[in-house]
């Protein structure tokens, strides 16, 4: 087995497990309860992790890569021409001043 995904919180890891399951890949989440150990172990080691069997590693990595590419976090950040604030790419109007972003 190999770890194919990890995130600070359980929700994105559980979501990615569901994405893999939709593609016919079984996976296991480990470390769901390690957050209590933060401070005793490196923080990133306390993050939940998603593991798949050796036969599914490459396919799972590709599916995860594609899923993350389509996520809102991967969209570019725009700068409002009026107030200069950062606006996430999925928005058409500045959150600060209401100016339309093209």
Secondary structure, DSSP 8 states (H G I E B T S, - for coil): -EEEEEESSHHHHHHHHHHHHHTT--EEEE-TTGGGGBTTB-GGGGSEEEEE-GGGHHHHHHHHHHHHHTSGGGS-EEE-TTT--EEETT-SB-TTT--B--
